[in-house]
Amino acid sequence: EDQVTQSPEALRLQEGESSSLNCSYTVSGLRGLFWYRQDPGKGPEFLFTLYSAGEEKEKERLKATLTKKESFLHITAPKPEDSATYLCAVQDSGAGSYQLTFGKGTKLSVIP
Amino acid sequence: EPEVTQTPSHQVTQMGQEVILRCVPISNHLYFYWYRQILGQKVEFLVSFYNNEISEKSEIFDDQFSVERPDGSNFTLKIRSTKLEDSAMYFCASSVGNEQFFGPGTRLTVL
C-alpha cells in the first residue's frame, strides 16, 4: 500500500525566514511525485511534478527536490501570501493507474 | 487559463437523499477523477474515468456511488442514498497526462 507522510504538520515562519517541508513516501514504483498548494476551502493547486531521484523544479520562492525515499519543498524568503497547506502526492506506476495518494499536508503560516 | 469548474459550491441534503455533483473538466483533457476530503483529513481518491468508463476505483467508491459523462463537457458524481459520513469536500480533477488539475470543490453536508 502506498504511503505518504509529511512533516511537520504545521510550520510558522517569519517573513523572509527560509525553511523546508518534508515528504516521505513508500511506493512499489514511482510514476511521479506531485506538490500542490491548498488554500482554505479551495481545491489543490498544482505546483510541481518530479519523476526521478535528483530532479529539481523551481517556481518563484519554491524549489522541490526528490530522492528515492523523500521529497523536499524548500521555501526561500517566504512572504505572507505563501501561507497555505502544502500537499504532497504520489502516483504508483505499479498500480497501473493515475490515482494520487496524498499526505496530510503541512500547514504553513508566514508572519509579517 | 482553462480551469475545472464544479457546481454547486455547497450542497446540503438529508440523510438518505440522492445528490448529484457536477464538474466541467478542462476541455482537451481525457482523464477525469473524483476525490474527497473529510474535514481535517487527507484528500482521498474515489474514482478515475477514461474513454467513457471507470478505469479504477477505491474501496470508498461502493455501490452507492456512480459516475457519468452525460455529454461532451460534464462529468458527474452521484451518491444514491447519502449517509452522515458522506459529508466532505468533493473535488473533481482532470488531466491529459500525469498532472491533475483540481476544481474548487463542492462542500456536501448531510444532515
Interface residues (C-beta under 8 A of the other chain):
Chain A: R31 G32 F34 Y36 G41 K42 G43 P44 E45 F46 T49 L87 A89 Q91 A95 G96 S97 Y98 Q99 L100 T101 F102 G103 K104 G105
Chain B: V4 Y31 Y33 Y35 Q41 K42 V43 E44 F45 S48 S55 E56 S58 M89 F91 S95 N98 E99 Q100 F101 F102 G103 P104 G105 R107
